[in-house]
Amino acid sequence: MKYDFKSIEKKWQDKWSEQELYKAPEKPGAKKFYALTMFPYPSAHGLHVGHPESFTAVDIVVRKRMMEGWDVLNPMGWDAFGLPAENYAIKTGVHPRETTWKSIDNFRRQIKMLGFSYDWSREVNTAEPAYYRWTQWLFLFFYKRGLAYKRKAPVNWCDTCRTVLANEQAEGGTCERCKNPVVQKNLEQWFLKVTDYADRLLDDLEKVDWPDKIKAMQTNWIGRSEGSEVVFDLADRDGNRQDNGILVFTTRADTLPSGTFVILAPGHELVEAVTTPEQLDEVKAYQEKTRRATDIERMAEGREKTGAFTGAYCLNPINGELMPVWIADFVLEHYGTGAVFADAHDERDFEFAKKFGIPLKTNISPADGSDDADIRELKVCFTDKGILRDSGEFDGLTTDEAKVKVTEKLEQMGKGKLVTKYHLRDWLISRQRYWGAPIPILYCDRCGTVPVPEEELPVLLPDDVDFRPTGESPLAASESFQGARCPECQGEARRESDTMDTFVDSSWYFLRYCSPHFGEAPFDSELVASWSPVDLYVGGAEHAVLHLLYSRFFTKALFDAGLIGFDEPFTKLRNQGLILGEDGEKMSKSRGNVVNPDEVVEEFGADTLRMYLMFMGDFEQSKPWSTSSMVGIRRFLDRFDQEVHGVVHEERDEVSDDLNRLLHKTIKKVSEDIESFKFNTAISAMMILLNEWQKLGGGDKDFAAACVKLMSPFAPHLAEELWELLGYEESIFRSEWPKWDEGAIKDVNVEVVVQVNGKVRGHLAVAAGLPKEELEKLALDLEKIKSEVSGREIIKVIVVPDKIVNIAVK
């Protein structure tokens, strides 16, 4: 008979809630484990089956830790501010709070139906005033420490959504929400000075147990480059020097002798000053076109090169040669100095020069002395390191040597120096929208920019707003919001109408979970010290740069202020792969391939869904959903249920030595696989154990109890039911995780492969641990081996006990 998953799952979810089984102590003992899943944005669509993948993985580890005697903190909350709810309000007139709260209720219901071990008493909601009060407090913390400032800056602007977008929200030059074109626009914006922490954010990646690909993405995003700043004096067409120059940053000072032109970013401050009247119209038209492209689009690999000649010239400081000055969009205003010198040893420069007919020359040849005719004739672009030639006093130097010598020469001339540059930019946090935490700043005609006093927090979102986009935040037109007084002079003041990027909310939420109801500060420092940092953090790799980088920035700033005692928030990080639709494509409503967990749980049960999500494949790899494969998992659980019932209701033989040995092997395998996130192979091991159990028969209460314990993190509802059936009164998660016996794991008999010159020629069934000498003798006594080596000289016999005998013959 199939077990009744509906009644069993509701029964145990109710009991867990009544018993407060998963409620963490206020302060942990000596063994603490803080596990965290990246909290979700509560969309109106509810969960799809991809969401519970990370939830289930963390839950498995958490339940094992509980059974190992750890005090566990495993909280859940909501990243509740954001543009989708506001866009829905614009479309329907329904307030974002109403839709968001309704979505949260649905998400909570769906998560609870899957039986996760969350401590719901610590639930947080970033859109609640009790939470964003402290988000605002943290903004003021940065402001007072000189880490928050306002300036005019070019931003990605969506004219439809009427808001600023991060680069990642504007890939391909379109808004990720409305799919309409994005343009560049100069606006007064608030920034956090994340660049002050660039070196520590890079160097401290060595401290954490994170996937290499995530570390690489953060390393590239920070983009620390050791290079040279070089001054290229402006000149007229006859080569006469002018008063000012162009400052260029380069990591390839060794190629300076082959530099033939300079490229400025279209928005570089010198463009207007250097452009000649004849070229002005072309340059302005190109600048306008560039403003409609995002940084990501401009830097896209393989994109056709575009540009415009300014009519200006400068001088190569190494050889005095005249170089034309161009503008091109692949040079970014905010990277390096916004200017580069161009030569034949860079792919982008090479393509650009070929397209616009700009002369090129080379000065690097391969270090191995191979033929460089194609390089000299500009048939190929040679970008590797090599040996300098046609470079005057630098001929014969390696590229690394030349970088130093060329820069030293420039320093002597007063035209260059060694510097360190970063790709990382300060974090733009201003958003011209309603549904976010208001920035707690006032503007007074008499006193200027004034922070809102801490005792006046939170600055509440008003309700008298028109959500329709106007180009500025709806808060600007709210009478109740703007009716403010300057705390310094008591005169009239206006509030900052921008709200904060939602990444600000999520950059510190892990701290709030340690004391979610604390009313005197963002967190209780003593409780944070007892629980933090987070021991295990699991979520999508799409947050590799922004969320994770900003959380690290927050942590380091708070550490420097002495408010916390650690400077990395997440000790161990793991990323889940995407769950694809049955068609192998990413799940989306437009494709019609979204799988609703409500429907899966209704048909198969929560435990089956949990088990299947973990059995689909490698945790970190993408894998397609298959409803038919769910059936196999459900049958496995049914068979497991029947075997445990058999132990209770039937007379069974004692556990055989072979089955006992396999049990201990499985305990070891499952225990280790959970720690290494190899959940699929852990489930495979339990399936093998069940198959042997059914084949060999037998099984007593202790054997069944051990099997149920192994199953419990994966299928907790069924495990609790069977644990109760076995006669135990307290929850299985209050019992002890099973231990394996190394002695019991050792096989009594093993099969040894016998090879001749590396080719398999026979097998030996022998007692485990047989000495090498006896193994060699038994192998040579095999009739097939005797025939194989007859008349040949045995050079050597290699014996690996319990595994292989290899006989080398001439």
N, C-alpha and C positions, 0 to 999 in steps of 0.2 A: 504494500500500500504506500502511496505517496504521502509524505508528511504534510500536515495542514499548515503551510507557511503563514497564511494570513492571520490565523489566531495566535500562532506561536510568536510572530514578530511583534504584534500589538501587545501581547502579554508581557514580553520582556522589555519593550520600550517603556511601558507604563511602570514596570517594577524598577527599572534603572532610574527613572525620574523620581519615583517615590523615595527610593533609597539614597538619592543624590550620589549615586555610585561614582560619577565622574567629576564631582566637585573637588577642585584642588584646595589644599590647605592654604590659609592666608600666607603662611611662610613655610617653605619646604624644610625637610630635615637634611641630613648629610648627603643623601642621594636625590638630586633634583634633575628633572628632565623637562625642558620647555620646548614643546613641539608646536609648530605653527604652519598652517596652510595659508597661502596668499588669499586675503579675504576678497570675496567677489563683489562686482558691481551688480546690484539687484535689478536686472532688466525686466521689463514687462513680459518677456517671452519665457521667463522661468529657466530652470536648469535644463541643459541637455546632457546626454550621457557622458560627454567629455568632462564636465565639471567634477563629477565624483571620483574621477581617476586619482587626482592628487589627494582628495579627502580620504579615500580608502587607504592609500599607501601610508599616509601619516597615522591613520587609525590603527593599522596593523602593527606598526612600530610601537605606538603608544600602549596598546593592549599588552604587548609582550613586556614592555617596561613595567607596567602595573604589576604583572605577575612576577617580575623580578625584584619587586620591592621598592621601586622608585616612587617618589612623589612627583606626579605629572601635572603639568599645566598645558591644556590643549583647548584654547579658546576659539571663538568664532565671532565675526562681526561683519559690518557692511561698509563698503567704500561707496557712500550713498550720494555724494554730490556728483554733478557731471552734466555735460551738454545734452545727451539723449533725452533726459527727462524735461529739460527746458525746451528743446525742439518740439517735443510732444505737446507741451503747454502752449507753445506758439501756434501749433496746428489745431489744437482742440479747445484751448481755453481752460483746460484742467490744470490746477496748480501742481507744480513739480512735487511738492510735499505729498500730495494725495496719491499720485501715481507711484512715487518711490516707496511710501509706507506700505501700499498695497503689494508692491513687488517683493518687499522684504518679508511680509507675512507669507507669501507663496514660497519664497526661497527657504524660509525657516521650516515650513511644513515639509517641503521636499527633502531637505537635509535630515530632518528628524526621522522621516520614514525609512531612511537608509541605516539608521542605528549607529551613527557615529558617536564617539566618546567625548563630545564637547561639554565643557563647563559653561552652560548657558547663563549662569549667574554673572558672567564676565562679559556678556555681549556688549559690543560698542557699535555706534552708528555715527559716522563722521558728519552727518547733516543735523544731528541733535545739537542744540545750543550748549548742552553740558559738555560736549566734545569740542565743538569748534571754538568755544571760549578759550580753550587751551592751545588750539591751533593759532589763534590770534595772539595769545600770550607768547608763543614761540616766535612769531613774526617780530614782536617787540623785542624779544631777547636778541634776535639777530640784528635788529635796527640799532639797539643800544650798544652792541659790540662792533658796530661798523661793518656788519656783514649783509645789510640790506640797504639798497640805495635805488634812486630813481633817475633814469636818463632816457633820452630819445634814442630809439634804435629801430633798425629795419626788422620787420616781423612778417611771418606768413599770415596773410589776412584772407579770411573767407567772407566774401561780400554777401553771401546768402545767409550764413549763420551769424554774420556780423561779429566775429570774434577772432582772436589770435589763435593760431595753431602751432603746436610743436612740429619740428621737421618730420617726425615719424607719423604725424597726423596729416601730412600734406605730401606724401610720396607720389611721384609722378605728376606733381603740380595740381592735384585735385584734392578736395576735402574728403577725408575718410568717411564723414557722416553723410554729407549731401551730394558728394561726387561732382560738385561744381568746381570751376577753376579757382586756384589760389593765386593771389598777387602779393608782391612785396610792398610794405607800407611803413612809413616812419611814424612811430607813436611814442609818447612818454610812457615808459613802462617801469615797473618795479622788478628788481633783480636781487638774487641772493648770490653772494660772492663765493661760489663753490670753487673758483679758480685758486683761492687762497690755500686750498687743501689738495691741489693737484698732485704734488709729489707724494704726500702721505696716502692719498687714494690709490695711487699706483703702486708704491712700494709695499703697502700693507696687504696687498692681495696674497702675499706669501704667507700670511698668518692664517688664512681660512681654507677650509676643505670645501672647495667649490669645483664644479666641472671646468676643465681646461678651456673649453670653448667660451664659457662665460667670462673667465679671467681674460682671455684674449680679446673679447669684445670690449671689455672695460679698458683694457690697455690701449687698444686702438682708438677708443673714444677719447680718452685722456690725451693720447697722441703726443707724448713727450719726445721732442727732437733736439738733439745736440747739433748745432750748426753755426753758421756765420752770418752776421749782419754786414752788408756791403753797401757803400754809398756810390751811386752812379750819378756823376755830375751831369746836369742838363747842359745842352750845347745847341748852338745854331747849326744850320746845315753845313757850314764851313768848319765845324769843329771847335768853335770858340766857346769856352766855358762860360756858363751863366752862374748866377749867385746861388741858386738852390739846387738840390739833388733829389734822387729817388732812393729811398732806403729799401733794400731787398733782403729777405731772409732766405738762406739756402743751406741745404745739407750736403751739397755737392760743390764745394769751393774748388775742387780739383778740376771741374769742367769749365771754370771761368775763362781760361784762355780761348775756349771755343765758343763763348757766348756771342751771339750776333744780334739779338734784339731783347727788349724788355717788355713785359706784359703787366699792365695794371688791372686790378679788379674794376669792373664798370662803375662801382660806387666809391672808388678811392677818392680821397679828398683832393688829390692833385690833378684829377682828370680835367676838370673845368679850367684850371690854371694853365695847363700845358697844351691843351688842344688849340690848334690854329683855327682862324676864322674859316678857312676853306673846308676844314673837316668837321666843323661844329655840328652841322645838321645831321650828318651820318652818325657821329658819336652820340648825340642826344637820342636819336631814334633807336640806336642799339641799347643805350641805357634803359630806355622805356621798355623795350622788349625783355630785357633781363629781369626787370622788376617783377615780371609775371612768373618767373621760374623760382622754384625752391632750391636750397643748397644741394639737396640730394639729387634733384633733377640735373642741376648744373654739373655735378661731379660724376654723373652716371658713366660707367665704362662703356666705350663704344659709341657714345653720342657724337654726332657730327660736330666738328669744331666750327665755331662762329666767332666773329670779332670785328673790330674796326680800328683803323689807323688814326692816331691823334694828330699826325703832322709834326710831332715833336721828336727830338733826338736826345740821346745822352751818350756818355763816354764810358767805355769799358775801362775800369781803373787799372787793370793789369797790363793792357797793351795800348790803351788810348784810342782804340778804334771806335768809330761812330756807330751807334746802334739806334734803330728806329723804335719808337715807343707805341705799343698797341694796347688795346683793351680787349679782354676776352672773358666770357662768363665762367670758364673753369677755374679761374683765379678768384678766390673768395676774399671778401673785404676783411673778414675777421680772423683769417688764418695767417700766421706769420705777420708780415707787414702789409699784406694786401697787394704785394708786388713780387714778381719773379723775373730773373733773367733767364733767357731761353737759349737752348743749344741743341745739338744733334744727338745728345745722349739721354734724352727724356722722350718717352713715347708721345706724350701730349704735345710737347714743343715740336717734335719731329712732324707729326701729322698737321699741326697748325701751320708750320712753315711751308710744307709741301702744298697745302691748299691755297695759301695766299702768295706763293712765289717769293718767300723771304729767303735770302741766301743762308746757307748753313755750312758749318765746317766741323770737323771732329778733332779731338786731341787725345783720345784714349784708345789703346789697342789691347787685345787679349793678353793676359799675363803669361799664358803658356806659349806665346810666340807663334801661334797659328796664323794662317793667312788672313790679313785684314783688308784685302782689296775691296770687298763689298762694303765694309764700314767706311773706308776712305771715300769711296764713290757714292756714298749715301744711298746705297741700295737697301741697307738694313739699318735698324736703329740699335746700336750697341749700348745697353744700359748697365752692364755688369762692371765690377771692379776690374782694373787692369793696370797698364803702365802708360805714363804720359809721354807724348811726343808732340812735336810742333808747338811746344809750350815754353820756349826759351830756357831760362834758368831752371825750370822745373822738369825738363826732359829726363826720363829714366826713373823718376820717382813712382812709387806705387800710388794708387788713388788715396789710400789712407795717409801715407806720408805727405802727399800733395795737399790734402785738406788742411793739414797743420801748417805747412810751409807757405802756402798761398795766403792763409789768414794772417800769419806772422808778418808777411810782406805788406798786407793791407793795413795792419796795425801801425807799422812803421810809417806808412804814407798818411795815416790818419783817415783811412777810408774803410776800415772794417774792424770787427772784433768777434770773439767767440761768444755765443749766447745759447740759452735754452728756451725753446718755444713749446707751446702746447696747442693741441687741437681743441681742448676743452674750453667752452665759453661759460660765462656766468649764467646762472639759471634764471630765465625770464619767467616770473610767476604771475604777472598780471593777466587777467582775463576780463573781457568786456561782456560779461554775462551775469545773470542773476543767480543761478543755482550753484553757489559756491560760498566759501567763507569770506565775508567782507574784510578788506584790508583795514586794520585799525589805525588809520591816519586821518588827521584833520588839517584843513588848510585855513589859515587865518590871515587876513590882509595885514594885520599888525605884527603877528608873531611868526608868520611863515608856516613851515611844515611842523606839525605838532603831533606827537604820538598820543593816542587815547590812553588815559590813565588806566592802570591795571585793574583798579577797583570798579571801573565802568565797563569791564568786559563781562559778557560778550556783547559786541556790537551786533545786534540782532538783524536778521533779514526782515525787511518790511513786507507786508502783504499788499500794500496799495501800489502795485506795479503793473505796467503794461509790458507784456512779454514780447511784443512785436519788435523786431530788430530795427534800430535807428542808427547804428554806428557807434554808439556808446552804451555803457551798461544801463539796464533799466533802473538801477539804483539812483542814477543821476536825476531822474524825474520824480522820485518819490519824495513827497513833502514831509512825511513822517520821518524818513531816514535822514534827509538833509537838514532838518531843523536841529542844529547842534550849536553848542557854545564852546568857545576856546577855553580849555582848562587853565590857561595862563593869564589871560586878560579878561575873561568872561564875556568877550565880545562875540558877535556872530561869526560862525565858522561853517565851512562846508565839509562834508565827509568825502573821503576817497570813494569813488563809485565803482572801481574795479574790484573784482573778487579774486581769490587765489586759485592757482592751478591745483587741481585735485591731487596731484602728486605730493603737494605739501601735506595734505591730510594723511596720506598713507606713508609718509616718511618717518612717522613716530608712533604709529598705532600699536606697535609691538610693545612699547613702553607702557601705554595706557592699560593694557590687559593685566599688568601686574597689580594695579590698584585702580580698577575702572570707575569706582565711585568716590575717589579721593577729591575733595573739594577745595583744597588749599594750594594746589599746584598741578601741573600736567600729570605728575606721577609722584608716588611716595618713594623717595630715593632709597629708603631702607628695603622696601619690598622689591624694588627693581634690582637692587644689589643681590638679593637672595635668589631671584629667579633668572636673571639675565646674565649673559646674552642668550639669545635663542639658540638652543642646541641643534635643532633640525628645522630647516625652512624649506618648504616645497611649493613649487608653482611653475608657471610657464616661462620658457626661455625668452619670450617676447619682452619680458621685463628686465632683461640682462643689463641694459644700460641705465635707463632713466630711474625707475623705482629703486633698484638696488644701489645705484650710485648715490642718489639723493638721500636714501636712508643711511648710508655710510657717512655722508657729509653731516647730516644732523647729529649722528652719534659722536663723531669726532669733535664737533663744536660744543656739544653738551659735556663731553669728557674734558675738554680744555677748560670749561668753566667750573669744573669740579662737581657737576650735578650728577654724573654717573661715573662708575669706576672702570669702564671698558670702552674701547674705541672702535670695535667692530661689532655690528649688531647681530650677525648670523654666522655662527661657527661653522655649520655644515649646511650646504645648499644642494638640492637635487631638483631636476626639472623633469616633468612628465612630457611624453610625446603626445601629439595630436591624436584624438580618436576621429578617424575619417568616416564618412558615410559608407554604406554598402557598395556604393559605386566607386570607392577609392578616392573621392574628392572631399575637400574640407566641408564639414557640415554647415549649411546655411539654409535659411528659409527660402531664398530664391531658387535653390537647387531642389528643394523638396526632399532633402535627405536627412533632415534632423530627426534624431530618435529621442522621444520624450521618456524620461525615466519613470514617470507615473505609469505609463502603459506597460513598461517592462516589469516593474514591480507588481503591477496588478496581475500579470500573466505568470511570472516566474518567481517573484519574491525578491526581497532586498538582498538576502544572502547570495542568491544566484547571480544577481547583477554585480555585487561586490567581487565575487569569485571570478566571474567572467572578465571584468575589467582588469584584474590582475593576471589573468591567464592568457590574455590576448597576444602577448609578446613582450619584448624587452620594454621596461618601464619608460625609458627615455626615447624610444623610437616611435614614429607614427605608425598606426596600424588601422586597418579597416574594420568596421563593425560587421558582425555576422549574426543575425538573429538565429539562424539554424545552429550555430555553434553553442548558443545559450542552452539548447536542449541537452547537449552532452554534459554541461556543468550541472544542470538540474538533476539529471539521472545519477550523476556521481554523488550528489548530496542525498538523494533518495536511498541509494545503496549503502551509503555510510550510516544513515539513520537506521536502516534495517539490520545492519551488523551489530550496532550497539544494542538495539532492542533484542537481538538474538542472545547476546551475552546475559541480559537481564532475565529474559523469559524462557530460555532454553538451557538444557544441561550441555555444557561445552567441555571439550577436552582442554587440558592445560596447554599453555602457549609453547609451541615447539621452539627448539634452539634456533632454527633458521628464521622463524618469524620474529623471535625476540631480537636476534641480531639485526634484522632489517628494521625493526622499530628503532633501535638505538642509532642506526645509520641515518634514519629519517629524521630523528630528533636533531642530530648534528647538522644535517643538510638544511632543514627548515630554519633552524636557529641562525645559521650563518647566512643563508640566503635572505632572510628578512633584514639583517644588518646591511647587506650589500645591495638591497633593493632588487634582488632577483626573485621577485614574487612568482613569476611564471614557473620557474624551475622548482621552487618550493612546493607549489601546487602539484606539479608533475610527480614529485617525490611522494606526496601523500596519495596520489592516485595509484602509484606502483604499490605502496604499502597496502592499500585497500584491496587491490587485485590479489595480492599474495595472501592476505588475510582470508578472503573469500575462498581462495583455492586450497589453502592449507587447513582452514577451519580452526576451531578452538578459539581461545581468547577469554581471559578472565576479566574481573572488574578493574584490576590495576592496569592491565593492558588497554582496555577500552578507555579508561580515564586518561591515560597518556595520549591516546589518539585524539580524544575529544579536546584536550588542551592544545594540541598542535593545530587543530582546526579552528579553535576559538577566535584568534585575531581576524581570520578570513571570513568566517561565517558565525558571528557572535550569537545570533538569535538561536539557531539550531544547536550550537554548542551549549548554551545555557539550558536549553530544554533537555538535552541528553545528560548533562551534568546532574540536573535535578532527578532525572530518571535513574541515574546510577546511585542515588541516595544521598547526595550532598546537599546541604541546606544553604550554605553561603554561596554567593556568586562565584562562578569559575574564575572571574578576574580578581578575586581575593585569594585564589589558590596560587601555588608555586609553579612557575614555568618548568617543564620537564628537563632533566639533565640526562646526558648520554654517558654511558659507561664505555670508556676506551677499550677495556678488555673484552666487552661483549661485541664490539664492532669488528674485531679481528675475525677474518674468515677462517674456518676450520680447514677447508679445502680450497685450493686455487687451481686455475688452469694456466700452465706455463707454455708460452709459444717457443718452439724450437726452430731456429733458422740456420741455413747454410749460406754463407756469403750474403747475408741480409735478406734472403728469400725464405718464406715460411715453408717448412718441409714436414712439420709434425707438431703435436701437442702432448703435454703431460698433465694428467690430473694427479696432484700430489698434495700432501699435507702442507698447510701454510707454515712458513718459517723454515722450510727444509734447507740445510746448509748448502753452500755453493758446490762443495765437492760431490755431494750426493746427487744434486741436480745435474751436474756435468756427466756423472757416470750413467744416470738414467737416460739422459739425452743420447749419449753415444751408444747405448744398448738398444735404442729403437731400431727395428728392422729397416725402416725407410731411410734412417740416417746412416746406418751401416752401408747400405747400398749406395747412398749418395757420396760418401767419403772414401769408398773402397778404392785403393790404389792411388789415393791422393794424399799429399802432405798436409797435415793439420798444423797451421801456423799459430793459431791462437783460439782460445775458447773464452768468450765473454759471458759472464753469468750475472744477471740482475735478479736476486731472490724474489720469488713469488710472481715474476713477470716474464722473463725471457732468457733463453740460452742461444747465443749466436756463435756458430762454429765457422771460423775463417780457414779456408783451404786453398791450396794452389791447384 
